Amino acid sequence: MTARRKQMKLGAFLWATGHHIAAWRHAEAHVTAGIDIDHYIQLARTAEAAKLDMIFCEDAAGLREANVGIASQTSRSIGFEPISLLAALAVQTERIGLVSTASTSYNEPYGLARTFASLDQLSGGRAGWNLVTSASHIEAANFGSTGLRPHADRYERAREFAAVVAGLWRGADTGGLSHDGQSFSVKDALDLPRSLQGAPVMVQAGASEDGKDLAARTADVVFSAAQTFEEAKAFYDDLKGRLAAYGREPDDIKIMPGVAPVVAETEAEAREKYEQLQELIPDDVGVALLSSYLSISDLWRYPIDGPLPELPPSEGMKSRQALVIEQSRRDNLSIRDLARHFAGARGHWRVVGTPAQIADELQARFEGGAADGFNVMPSWFPGELDAFATLVVPELQRRGLFRTEYEGRTLREHLGLKRPA
């Protein structure tokens, strides 16, 4: 009997008009897409028709830019609260997983556990929670703080938060939870039965040492950012190697790096599509985005065609800051070069080419042990999601690398994850 070929996991990362920061200026873009439920229903149905594992919506409790003028020139200046959005999409879809971000810094575990358990019941076992600690000073100010908690403190709170949430999700079988910890005291059960999939899928995206440790302890899925195969492989091996310390197996966690594809029937057409979008980036918007990744506010003081200055360690997005600095040094890029590059894919892996070329790249990382699948980040919606679904997915299916039909009904079943005890 021939062994079944291992297949990759694929998610669609939804982001209003698209992941490219100038997507809203694209001729196909619907500028108010962020608050158009029909737009999101169309995207969800496209992803489900392609048999993707999940759709994912990120969140931040505030504008992504302190400067409202800059914020108004980005691809997401307005948007729904994502759990509400996914609840609406749950009744418009049947199989695809529904994953939303929620912060451990600006929520309480009982309320968050109940919200995701409700989404899980509404969707028939398709919910997932992307745990973040939040690294934005803007978010902190919206919750009465004058600044970010130190990075280590945020992750200490997150570890306890995740343990409480997991305990509450198990509580329907164990009679509730009695927890009295450093940050939280919870002594009750949720008013919901246990999930059809055992518990909503727990997702995490931190790549700092604290982030990787938290993922190894708690995550079912990890979203990551890696420009090169070597970076992706190193992250993959590092994280998988940490699992044994927590009594876990390598297959207990799925690592899904972000990929921003631009696809066309010919390579020349794909590159033309990408360059046209790059030309739409205003310099001030690109530098503002780069500044947010670096957790500094005065990058404009430096010559835009000069090198990146020496920077102090960040208390914000440590892993993203390290990624920017590493790429700047490795490729000898100016501030302008970096701004345009990160505005195009927000630090994630960009692949431009034909369906076969993109499938080749994904296959190489998947079969080379650098990824279990990919979180697909289309440059603009709906066009690039349509192109990926109708051009790249069939090529992956032809190679036996991706499913042609759903076999299960829950998100855990799609991902090949064990039901938690």
C-alpha angles and dihedrals in degrees: 000000000000114000114242114253115249112252130210126240120237131195132181114226106210117209117166106257095000145293097274106092091230095046091113088064093055115114091240095048124115101214095207093045090120090072099032111104092191089058091055093044088055092050093047092050092048091052092046093048087056089052094240117172097234150346116231131204121190125205144200122184095232143017114312091229128046088212106076091200090058092042090055090058097056133092092253117037094135131032148145125268096263103227090054089049093050091049088057091047091049090072092046095054136048112197114011119104120248116215127179135180121239127172127239089204098059104032137061119238099236094054093043093047090051093048095052092041087055092050088048092053093045091053099041096249101323103118130117134180121217104206116214131169093208121239102197124112087204091061091046091054091053089060098049099268127129092210147350121296110246112278094247092050092052091054093045088056090045093055092055092041092054092048091052093048092049090049092052091049089053091044097091087070098037103043098258135298134290109193129162109173142151095278106014141042115193125167109167145067130250117259090236136083120251117283121268086236094045093252137354112277113265115222128186135181110186117125099183118103090262090047094051091047091052091048092050090052101043118004129105093185131023124200112205142175122227129157099194136039089243092055092047093048093048092051092046094050093044095052096042088049092058095058098080091063088064096044094258134134126230092250091055089084131046117209113208116179119202117257126188107201127191108191135184138155091264131032091236091055091048093051091047090053091051096046092049089055092046090056089061094064113107110219093232092054093048093050091046090054091048090049091054091053090050093045093232130119103201106059089124089071089074127074107270092220093047130087126280110271124237108278134202118240113277128238086199125059098354096174094047091048090052090049092054094047093047093051092046091055097039096050099029092236128177123226089260092051092049093046093052092045096050093041088058098056106358092244097313130121112283118206120185122184150068123327090260093048093050091046089051091054094047092046092051093055094041097048092037091064097250098112143016090207141318141269101223115218110190114207093227137004138272096356102058094041088051090049093050092046096047101034111025101033094055089050091052090047091050088056092049091245098118136035123265093201137019112256099186136037104222129069091242090055091051091051096043092240125154119248107254118246 
